[in-house]
Amino acid sequence: MGCATSSQFGAARVMEPQVLASETSFTVDEVEALYELYKRMSFSIIKDGLIHKEEFQLALFRNSEKANLFADRVFDLFDLKRTGVIDFEEFVRSLSVFHPKAPTSEKTSFAFKLYDLRGTGYIEKEELRELVLALLDESDLCLSDSTVEAIVDNVIDDSVLLCYQ
């Protein structure tokens, strides 16, 4: 892959794969393969070398137009710099949590943040319900309201909030 120039990606600057590999769970070869995936995603709709929310959603769900809470949450967690787009460094660093060699603590933290919709440090019943309903909306699974409530009730008691420490 080598060094990318700023003209290749507009204002985006791409880190050397060796640097990203040393700071994540990926090998240099894996970082280079991720770069190819990143290029396809970042040029799928808006041709600027950055992954926009629509491109991210298209890659995950093959649909860039339908609102999707799950895709929004994952995108927000990948957008480490809070710029509204994902650059290559953010892409690699964020995907690293899914690597088999990534520490369990990183995986747990990511999962917790995914469900903590309001960013309060706690997962409330309503947040869990919202995410379960959003995931069901994206699947072929149909559950009654009472079944969804039973799932949520079995995970979170009315008097308890889930927190990550």
MDTraj code that builds the backbone (N, CA, C; nanometers):
import mdtraj as md
import numpy as np

residues = "MET GLY CYS ALA THR SER SER GLN PHE GLY ALA ALA ARG VAL MET GLU PRO GLN VAL LEU ALA SER GLU THR SER PHE THR VAL ASP GLU VAL GLU ALA LEU TYR GLU LEU TYR LYS ARG MET SER PHE SER ILE ILE LYS ASP GLY LEU ILE HIS LYS GLU GLU PHE GLN LEU ALA LEU PHE ARG ASN SER GLU LYS ALA ASN LEU PHE ALA ASP ARG VAL PHE ASP LEU PHE ASP LEU LYS ARG THR GLY VAL ILE ASP PHE GLU GLU PHE VAL ARG SER LEU SER VAL PHE HIS PRO LYS ALA PRO THR SER GLU LYS THR SER PHE ALA PHE LYS LEU TYR ASP LEU ARG GLY THR GLY TYR ILE GLU LYS GLU GLU LEU ARG GLU LEU VAL LEU ALA LEU LEU ASP GLU SER ASP LEU CYS LEU SER ASP SER THR VAL GLU ALA ILE VAL ASP ASN VAL ILE ASP ASP SER VAL LEU LEU CYS TYR GLN".split()
xyz = np.array([
    [0.0835, -0.1178, 0.0000],
    [0.0000, 0.0000, 0.0000],
    [0.0871, 0.1228, 0.0000],
    [0.1847, 0.1301, 0.0887],
    [0.2726, 0.2459, 0.0917],
    [0.2021, 0.3684, 0.1425],
    [0.2673, 0.4777, 0.1253],
    [0.2165, 0.6041, 0.1747],
    [0.1194, 0.6632, 0.0742],
    [0.0044, 0.7037, 0.1179],
    [-0.0907, 0.7705, 0.0303],
    [-0.0703, 0.9202, 0.0431],
    [-0.0832, 0.9874, -0.0665],
    [-0.0695, 1.1324, -0.0625],
    [-0.2050, 1.1947, -0.0382],
    [-0.2049, 1.3195, 0.0026],
    [-0.3315, 1.3858, 0.0299],
    [-0.4136, 1.4028, -0.0966],
    [-0.3499, 1.4073, -0.2143],
    [-0.4264, 1.4224, -0.3376],
    [-0.5068, 1.2965, -0.3697],
    [-0.4644, 1.1801, -0.3194],
    [-0.5386, 1.0575, -0.3425],
    [-0.6713, 1.0572, -0.2668],
    [-0.6763, 1.1214, -0.1548],
    [-0.7952, 1.1198, -0.0709],
    [-0.8379, 1.2591, -0.0289],
    [-0.8309, 1.3540, -0.1157],
    [-0.8689, 1.4885, -0.0770],
    [-0.7862, 1.5324, 0.0410],
    [-0.8526, 1.5667, 0.1495],
    [-0.7819, 1.6152, 0.2679],
    [-0.7369, 1.5008, 0.3589],
    [-0.7808, 1.3791, 0.3276],
    [-0.7483, 1.2665, 0.4154],
    [-0.6030, 1.2247, 0.3990],
    [-0.5395, 1.1946, 0.5094],
    [-0.4023, 1.1448, 0.5084],
    [-0.4068, 1.0033, 0.5648],
    [-0.3412, 0.9121, 0.4964],
    [-0.3455, 0.7723, 0.5365],
    [-0.2162, 0.7352, 0.6071],
    [-0.2291, 0.6762, 0.7254],
    [-0.1117, 0.6305, 0.8010],
    [-0.0489, 0.5103, 0.7327],
    [0.0767, 0.4926, 0.7562],
    [0.1468, 0.3747, 0.7064],
    [0.0868, 0.2496, 0.7712],
    [0.0753, 0.1408, 0.6954],
    [0.0176, 0.0181, 0.7520],
    [0.0972, -0.0365, 0.8703],
    [0.2285, -0.0151, 0.8707],
    [0.3106, -0.0648, 0.9816],
    [0.2723, 0.0041, 1.1124],
    [0.2427, 0.1327, 1.1042],
    [0.2048, 0.2083, 1.2243],
    [0.0709, 0.1578, 1.2768],
    [-0.0273, 0.1461, 1.1877],
    [-0.1593, 0.0987, 1.2303],
    [-0.1525, -0.0446, 1.2828],
    [-0.0714, -0.1273, 1.2200],
    [-0.0575, -0.2659, 1.2668],
    [0.0041, -0.2701, 1.4065],
    [0.0996, -0.1820, 1.4325],
    [0.1645, -0.1821, 1.5641],
    [0.0731, -0.1286, 1.6743],
    [-0.0290, -0.0530, 1.6358],
    [-0.1180, 0.0089, 1.7341],
    [-0.2553, -0.0579, 1.7426],
    [-0.2756, -0.1659, 1.6646],
    [-0.4027, -0.2384, 1.6660],
    [-0.3737, -0.3882, 1.6734],
    [-0.4779, -0.4673, 1.6621],
    [-0.4622, -0.6134, 1.6645],
    [-0.4326, -0.6713, 1.5265],
    [-0.4268, -0.5876, 1.4242],
    [-0.4071, -0.6346, 1.2870],
    [-0.2602, -0.6490, 1.2505],
    [-0.2340, -0.7359, 1.1534],
    [-0.1011, -0.7462, 1.0936],
    [-0.0922, -0.6438, 0.9808],
    [0.0265, -0.6211, 0.9288],
    [0.0446, -0.5293, 0.8161],
    [-0.0373, -0.5770, 0.6965],
    [-0.0352, -0.7064, 0.6675],
    [-0.1131, -0.7601, 0.5551],
    [-0.2626, -0.7359, 0.5742],
    [-0.3101, -0.7517, 0.6970],
    [-0.4523, -0.7276, 0.7244],
    [-0.4870, -0.5801, 0.7073],
    [-0.3992, -0.4909, 0.7509],
    [-0.4223, -0.3468, 0.7334],
    [-0.4285, -0.3140, 0.5849],
    [-0.3403, -0.3722, 0.5065],
    [-0.3410, -0.3467, 0.3623],
    [-0.4687, -0.3991, 0.2973],
    [-0.5182, -0.5140, 0.3421],
    [-0.6451, -0.5666, 0.2908],
    [-0.7609, -0.4762, 0.3322],
    [-0.7562, -0.4250, 0.4545],
    [-0.8596, -0.3319, 0.5006],
    [-0.8587, -0.2036, 0.4186],
    [-0.7416, -0.1627, 0.3732],
    [-0.7311, -0.0430, 0.2898],
    [-0.8089, -0.0613, 0.1596],
    [-0.8015, -0.1797, 0.1022],
    [-0.8762, -0.2069, -0.0216],
    [-1.0266, -0.2010, 0.0047],
    [-1.0709, -0.2591, 0.1150],
    [-1.2118, -0.2525, 0.1533],
    [-1.2531, -0.1082, 0.1788],
    [-1.1690, -0.0359, 0.2495],
    [-1.1960, 0.1045, 0.2801],
    [-1.2143, 0.1858, 0.1518],
    [-1.1264, 0.1656, 0.0553],
    [-1.1367, 0.2396, -0.0713],
    [-1.2706, 0.2128, -0.1391],
    [-1.3127, 0.0857, -0.1419],
    [-1.4415, 0.0529, -0.2053],
    [-1.5568, 0.1207, -0.1316],
    [-1.5536, 0.1145, 0.0013],
    [-1.6615, 0.1759, 0.0790],
    [-1.6621, 0.3274, 0.0642],
    [-1.5446, 0.3887, 0.0705],
    [-1.5364, 0.5351, 0.0736],
    [-1.5616, 0.5999, -0.0624],
    [-1.5680, 0.5216, -0.1665],
    [-1.5986, 0.5751, -0.2992],
    [-1.7300, 0.5198, -0.3532],
    [-1.8100, 0.4551, -0.2689],
    [-1.9329, 0.3911, -0.3165],
    [-2.0437, 0.4901, -0.3498],
    [-2.0508, 0.6015, -0.2801],
    [-2.1540, 0.7027, -0.3073],
    [-2.0897, 0.8391, -0.3275],
    [-2.0168, 0.8846, -0.2275],
    [-1.9499, 1.0149, -0.2320],
    [-1.8023, 0.9876, -0.2554],
    [-1.7514, 1.0337, -0.3634],
    [-1.6161, 0.9958, -0.4076],
    [-1.5094, 1.0879, -0.3483],
    [-1.4963, 1.0835, -0.2152],
    [-1.3991, 1.1720, -0.1505],
    [-1.2978, 1.0982, -0.0635],
    [-1.3023, 0.9648, -0.0615],
    [-1.2048, 0.8892, 0.0162],
    [-1.2332, 0.8859, 0.1646],
    [-1.3511, 0.9256, 0.2052],
    [-1.3948, 0.9186, 0.3446],
    [-1.5255, 0.8402, 0.3477],
    [-1.5490, 0.7667, 0.4531],
    [-1.6732, 0.6904, 0.4629],
    [-1.7786, 0.7763, 0.5318],
    [-1.8838, 0.8060, 0.4575],
    [-1.9980, 0.8799, 0.5102],
    [-2.0999, 0.7794, 0.5635],
    [-2.1921, 0.8272, 0.6454],
    [-2.2896, 0.7388, 0.7090],
    [-2.3666, 0.6561, 0.6055],
    [-2.4042, 0.7182, 0.4932],
    [-2.4788, 0.6466, 0.3895],
    [-2.3951, 0.5329, 0.3300],
    [-2.2666, 0.5570, 0.3113],
    [-2.1777, 0.4544, 0.2563],
    [-2.1583, 0.3404, 0.3560],
    [-2.1487, 0.3754, 0.4820],
    [-2.1335, 0.2761, 0.5883],
    [-2.2573, 0.1874, 0.5943],
    [-2.3727, 0.2506, 0.5918],
    [-2.4985, 0.1770, 0.5977],
    [-2.5161, 0.0901, 0.4735],
    [-2.4773, 0.1399, 0.3575],
    [-2.4846, 0.0618, 0.2341],
    [-2.3968, -0.0628, 0.2443],
    [-2.2782, -0.0479, 0.2998],
    [-2.1864, -0.1616, 0.3143],
    [-2.2404, -0.2654, 0.4128],
    [-2.3032, -0.2200, 0.5208],
    [-2.3543, -0.3128, 0.6220],
    [-2.4859, -0.3782, 0.5831],
    [-2.5760, -0.2986, 0.5230],
    [-2.7129, -0.3462, 0.5016],
    [-2.7596, -0.3405, 0.3568],
    [-2.6716, -0.3035, 0.2663],
    [-2.7045, -0.2919, 0.1244],
    [-2.8197, -0.1948, 0.1001],
    [-2.8328, -0.0981, 0.1882],
    [-2.9364, 0.0039, 0.1766],
    [-2.8829, 0.1300, 0.2419],
    [-2.8781, 0.2383, 0.1669],
    [-2.8240, 0.3622, 0.2229],
    [-2.9330, 0.4614, 0.2603],
    [-3.0577, 0.4266, 0.2372],
    [-3.1652, 0.5243, 0.2560],
    [-3.2525, 0.4984, 0.3778],
    [-3.2751, 0.3729, 0.4133],
    [-3.3619, 0.3409, 0.5261],
    [-3.2893, 0.3695, 0.6572],
    [-3.3532, 0.4432, 0.7458],
    [-3.2943, 0.4738, 0.8765],
    [-3.2688, 0.3439, 0.9527],
    [-3.1546, 0.3382, 1.0213],
    [-3.1174, 0.2168, 1.0925],
    [-3.0402, 0.2543, 1.2185],
    [-3.1021, 0.2325, 1.3329],
    [-3.0411, 0.2686, 1.4606],
    [-2.9095, 0.1947, 1.4835],
    [-2.9061, 0.0669, 1.4501],
    [-2.7847, -0.0117, 1.4701],
    [-2.6694, 0.0453, 1.3875],
    [-2.6943, 0.0715, 1.2591],
    [-2.5896, 0.1288, 1.1727],
    [-2.5461, 0.2656, 1.2243],
    [-2.6417, 0.3460, 1.2698],
    [-2.6084, 0.4783, 1.3247],
    [-2.5178, 0.4659, 1.4467],
    [-2.5503, 0.3719, 1.5360],
    [-2.4706, 0.3541, 1.6573],
    [-2.3288, 0.3083, 1.6244],
    [-2.3167, 0.2092, 1.5362],
    [-2.1840, 0.1591, 1.5007],
    [-2.1051, 0.2693, 1.4311],
    [-2.1701, 0.3427, 1.3404],
    [-2.1017, 0.4528, 1.2719],
    [-2.0507, 0.5547, 1.3741],
    [-2.1366, 0.5928, 1.4674],
    [-2.0962, 0.6911, 1.5688],
    [-1.9779, 0.6415, 1.6520],
    [-1.9738, 0.5127, 1.6815],
    [-1.8615, 0.4574, 1.7575],
    [-1.7343, 0.4503, 1.6733],
    [-1.7481, 0.4311, 1.5426],
    [-1.6319, 0.4295, 1.4528],
    [-1.5790, 0.5708, 1.4275],
    [-1.6658, 0.6705, 1.4334],
    [-1.6276, 0.8098, 1.4076],
    [-1.5592, 0.8663, 1.5323],
    [-1.4385, 0.8202, 1.5564],
    [-1.3649, 0.8535, 1.6791],
    [-1.3370, 1.0026, 1.6932],
    [-1.3170, 1.0710, 1.5812],
    [-1.2835, 1.2139, 1.5836],
    [-1.4076, 1.3028, 1.5814],
    [-1.5250, 1.2419, 1.5756],
    [-1.6526, 1.3149, 1.5753],
    [-1.6604, 1.4180, 1.4620],
    [-1.6221, 1.3755, 1.3406],
    [-1.6250, 1.4650, 1.2245],
    [-1.7430, 1.4374, 1.1330],
    [-1.8190, 1.3320, 1.1597],
    [-1.9314, 1.2965, 1.0735],
    [-1.8915, 1.2061, 0.9581],
    [-1.7636, 1.1729, 0.9488],
    [-1.7117, 1.0795, 0.8485],
    [-1.6074, 0.9908, 0.9156],
    [-1.5755, 0.8792, 0.8501],
    [-1.4748, 0.7875, 0.9040],
    [-1.3557, 0.7870, 0.8097],
    [-1.2388, 0.8232, 0.8623],
    [-1.1175, 0.8154, 0.7804],
    [-1.0555, 0.6768, 0.7991],
    [-0.9500, 0.6494, 0.7234],
    [-0.8919, 0.5152, 0.7250],
    [-0.8383, 0.4769, 0.8628],
    [-0.7746, 0.5690, 0.9299],
    [-0.7215, 0.5398, 1.0633],
    [-0.8340, 0.5004, 1.1591],
    [-0.9438, 0.5763, 1.1589],
    [-1.0581, 0.5441, 1.2445],
    [-1.1167, 0.4075, 1.2076],
    [-1.1237, 0.3809, 1.0782],
    [-1.1772, 0.2548, 1.0275],
    [-1.0981, 0.1366, 1.0838],
    [-0.9670, 0.1425, 1.0724],
    [-0.8817, 0.0330, 1.1194],
    [-0.8870, 0.0222, 1.2716],
    [-0.8729, 0.1341, 1.3402],
    [-0.8743, 0.1307, 1.4870],
    [-1.0076, 0.0759, 1.5398],
    [-1.1170, 0.1147, 1.4765],
    [-1.2490, 0.0700, 1.5212],
    [-1.2731, -0.0766, 1.4893],
    [-1.2321, -0.1204, 1.3717],
    [-1.2494, -0.2614, 1.3358],
    [-1.1632, -0.3533, 1.4209],
    [-1.0575, -0.3007, 1.4762],
    [-0.9655, -0.3815, 1.5563],
    [-1.0366, -0.4512, 1.6721],
    [-1.1426, -0.3917, 1.7233],
    [-1.2156, -0.4506, 1.8357],
    [-1.2768, -0.5855, 1.7977],
    [-1.3007, -0.6080, 1.6686],
    [-1.3610, -0.7329, 1.6228],
    [-1.2580, -0.8407, 1.5901],
    [-1.1315, -0.8067, 1.5981],
    [-1.0248, -0.9023, 1.5674],
    [-1.0200, -1.0093, 1.6766],
    [-0.9968, -1.1349, 1.6387],
    [-0.9901, -1.2414, 1.7403],
    [-0.8860, -1.2164, 1.8491],
    [-0.7809, -1.1427, 1.8177],
    [-0.6758, -1.1171, 1.9167],
    [-0.7008, -0.9911, 2.0000],
    [-0.8083, -0.9198, 1.9718],
    [-0.8385, -0.7991, 2.0493],
    [-0.8738, -0.8383, 2.1926],
    [-0.8312, -0.7583, 2.2890],
    [-0.8617, -0.7892, 2.4294],
    [-1.0125, -0.7925, 2.4557],
    [-1.0536, -0.8845, 2.5390],
    [-1.1947, -0.8970, 2.5750],
    [-1.2479, -0.7671, 2.6338],
    [-1.1659, -0.6957, 2.7082],
    [-1.2104, -0.5695, 2.7689],
    [-1.2500, -0.4676, 2.6617],
    [-1.1778, -0.4647, 2.5489],
    [-1.2132, -0.3737, 2.4388],
    [-1.3451, -0.4156, 2.3748],
    [-1.3647, -0.5449, 2.3581],
    [-1.4880, -0.5961, 2.2988],
    [-1.6079, -0.5638, 2.3887],
    [-1.5901, -0.5837, 2.5182],
    [-1.6969, -0.5567, 2.6139],
    [-1.7302, -0.4083, 2.6173],
    [-1.6288, -0.3249, 2.6172],
    [-1.6494, -0.1805, 2.6181],
    [-1.7251, -0.1356, 2.4932],
    [-1.6872, -0.1883, 2.3774],
    [-1.7554, -0.1529, 2.2531],
    [-1.9024, -0.1938, 2.2589],
    [-1.9285, -0.3170, 2.3021],
    [-2.0663, -0.3660, 2.3105],
    [-2.1485, -0.2803, 2.4065],
    [-2.0887, -0.2443, 2.5189],
    [-2.1608, -0.1604, 2.6147],
    [-2.1959, -0.0253, 2.5523],
    [-2.0986, 0.0376, 2.4880],
    [-2.1225, 0.1683, 2.4257],
    [-2.2281, 0.1598, 2.3166],
    [-2.2354, 0.0472, 2.2486],
    [-2.3351, 0.0276, 2.1437],
    [-2.4762, 0.0370, 2.2011],
    [-2.4964, -0.0212, 2.3176],
    [-2.6286, -0.0217, 2.3808],
    [-2.6564, 0.1029, 2.4645],
    [-2.5545, 0.1735, 2.5054],
    [-2.5709, 0.2961, 2.5851],
    [-2.6030, 0.4116, 2.4893],
    [-2.7259, 0.4139, 2.4391],
    [-2.7661, 0.5069, 2.3332],
    [-2.7489, 0.6533, 2.3707],
    [-2.7706, 0.6867, 2.4958],
    [-2.7636, 0.8262, 2.5386],
    [-2.6261, 0.8644, 2.5935],
    [-2.5352, 0.7676, 2.6008],
    [-2.3997, 0.7954, 2.6470],
    [-2.3916, 0.8341, 2.7933],
    [-2.4794, 0.7773, 2.8749],
    [-2.4843, 0.8122, 3.0171],
    [-2.3916, 0.7269, 3.1031],
    [-2.3377, 0.6195, 3.0450],
    [-2.2583, 0.5261, 3.1240],
    [-2.3426, 0.4147, 3.1830],
    [-2.4718, 0.4170, 3.1526],
    [-2.5653, 0.3142, 3.1975],
    [-2.6497, 0.2701, 3.0788],
    [-2.6928, 0.1445, 3.0813],
    [-2.7894, 0.0981, 2.9822],
    [-2.9235, 0.0902, 3.0527],
    [-3.0154, 0.1708, 3.0069],
    [-3.1489, 0.1758, 3.0653],
    [-3.2422, 0.0843, 2.9868],
    [-3.3522, 0.0478, 3.0495],
    [-3.4498, -0.0409, 2.9865],
    [-3.4947, 0.0114, 2.8507],
    [-3.5240, 0.1388, 2.8447],
    [-3.5742, 0.1969, 2.7195],
    [-3.4695, 0.1887, 2.6083],
    [-3.3425, 0.2065, 2.6430],
    [-3.2357, 0.1956, 2.5431],
    [-3.2280, 0.0536, 2.4882],
    [-3.2355, -0.0442, 2.5766],
    [-3.2318, -0.1836, 2.5332],
    [-3.3521, -0.2143, 2.4444],
    [-3.4695, -0.1679, 2.4848],
    [-3.5913, -0.1891, 2.4062],
    [-3.5762, -0.1283, 2.2669],
    [-3.5260, -0.0041, 2.2598],
    [-3.5070, 0.0624, 2.1301],
    [-3.4156, -0.0176, 2.0390],
    [-3.3057, -0.0660, 2.0936],
    [-3.2098, -0.1392, 2.0114],
    [-3.2645, -0.2754, 1.9701],
    [-3.3330, -0.3450, 2.0597],
    [-3.3938, -0.4737, 2.0241],
    [-3.4954, -0.4535, 1.9119],
    [-3.5791, -0.3519, 1.9228],
    [-3.6786, -0.3249, 1.8184],
    [-3.6123, -0.2885, 1.6861],
    [-3.5045, -0.2121, 1.6916],
    [-3.4325, -0.1750, 1.5692],
    [-3.3702, -0.2975, 1.5031],
    [-3.3124, -0.3861, 1.5830],
    [-3.2531, -0.5083, 1.5276],
    [-3.3603, -0.5998, 1.4695],
    [-3.4741, -0.6090, 1.5347],
    [-3.5845, -0.6893, 1.4816],
    [-3.6354, -0.6311, 1.3504],
    [-3.6393, -0.4998, 1.3416],
    [-3.6845, -0.4322, 1.2199],
    [-3.5964, -0.4680, 1.1005],
    [-3.4687, -0.4922, 1.1257],
    [-3.3741, -0.5263, 1.0186],
    [-3.3719, -0.6752, 0.9866],
    [-3.4361, -0.7560, 1.0677],
    [-3.4327, -0.9012, 1.0468],
    [-3.5685, -0.9498, 0.9968],
    [-3.5759, -1.0768, 0.9689],
    [-3.7025, -1.1387, 0.9282],
    [-3.7804, -1.1899, 1.0485],
    [-3.7304, -1.1622, 1.1660],
    [-3.7912, -1.2115, 1.2883],
    [-3.9031, -1.1183, 1.3332],
    [-4.0189, -1.1752, 1.3636],
    [-4.1309, -1.0963, 1.4150],
    [-4.1640, -1.1456, 1.5555],
    [-4.1552, -1.0555, 1.6510],
    [-4.1887, -1.0892, 1.7889],
    [-4.2989, -0.9965, 1.8367],
    [-4.3869, -1.0494, 1.9181],
    [-4.4941, -0.9676, 1.9738],
    [-4.4359, -0.8674, 2.0729],
    [-4.5133, -0.7635, 2.1002],
    [-4.4700, -0.6634, 2.1985],
    [-4.4442, -0.7284, 2.3343],
    [-4.5291, -0.8244, 2.3707],
    [-4.5118, -0.8895, 2.5013],
    [-4.3828, -0.9724, 2.5058],
    [-4.3441, -1.0315, 2.3935],
    [-4.2190, -1.1078, 2.3891],
    [-4.0993, -1.0148, 2.4009],
    [-4.1055, -0.9016, 2.3310],
    [-3.9977, -0.8024, 2.3405],
    [-3.9865, -0.7534, 2.4841],
    [-4.0993, -0.7237, 2.5465],
    [-4.0981, -0.6778, 2.6857],
    [-4.0401, -0.7843, 2.7777],
    [-4.0730, -0.9104, 2.7530],
    [-4.0200, -1.0194, 2.8356],
    [-3.8681, -1.0289, 2.8209],
    [-3.8189, -1.0119, 2.6993],
    [-3.6736, -1.0140, 2.6763],
    [-3.6071, -0.9015, 2.7545],
    [-3.6607, -0.7809, 2.7397],
    [-3.6038, -0.6642, 2.8081],
    [-3.6124, -0.6819, 2.9594],
    [-3.7262, -0.7297, 3.0079],
    [-3.7438, -0.7507, 3.1521],
    [-3.6473, -0.8554, 3.2068],
    [-3.6172, -0.9568, 3.1271],
    [-3.5236, -1.0608, 3.1717],
    [-3.3798, -1.0111, 3.1763],
    [-3.3502, -0.9071, 3.1001],
    [-3.2142, -0.8529, 3.0978],
    [-3.1967, -0.7434, 3.2023],
    [-3.2951, -0.6548, 3.2113],
    [-3.2847, -0.5406, 3.3033],
    [-3.4073, -0.5348, 3.3926],
    [-3.3849, -0.5440, 3.5206],
    [-3.4891, -0.5298, 3.6217],
    [-3.5259, -0.3818, 3.6318],
    [-3.6513, -0.3520, 3.6671],
    [-3.6960, -0.2126, 3.6787],
    [-3.6114, -0.1302, 3.7742],
    [-3.5572, -0.1930, 3.8756],
    [-3.4830, -0.1185, 3.9774],
    [-3.3324, -0.1155, 3.9516],
    [-3.2896, -0.1695, 3.8369],
    [-3.1463, -0.1816, 3.8104],
    [-3.1097, -0.1168, 3.6773],
    [-2.9965, -0.0496, 3.6750],
    [-2.9374, 0.0005, 3.5512],
    [-2.8096, -0.0785, 3.5276],
    [-2.7820, -0.1117, 3.4037],
    [-2.6560, -0.1794, 3.3722],
    [-2.5477, -0.0748, 3.3535],
    [-2.4344, -0.0942, 3.4175],
    [-2.3233, -0.0014, 3.3992],
    [-2.1974, -0.0805, 3.3677],
    [-2.1007, -0.0124, 3.3058],
    [-1.9747, -0.0757, 3.2686],
    [-1.8648, -0.0124, 3.3506],
    [-1.7875, -0.0956, 3.4207],
    [-1.6784, -0.0417, 3.5013],
    [-1.5493, -0.1099, 3.4689],
])
top = md.Topology()
chain = top.add_chain()
for i, resn in enumerate(residues, 1):
    res = top.add_residue(resn, chain, resSeq=i)
    for name in ("N", "CA", "C"):
        top.add_atom(name, md.element.get_by_symbol(name[0]), res)
traj = md.Trajectory(xyz[None], top)
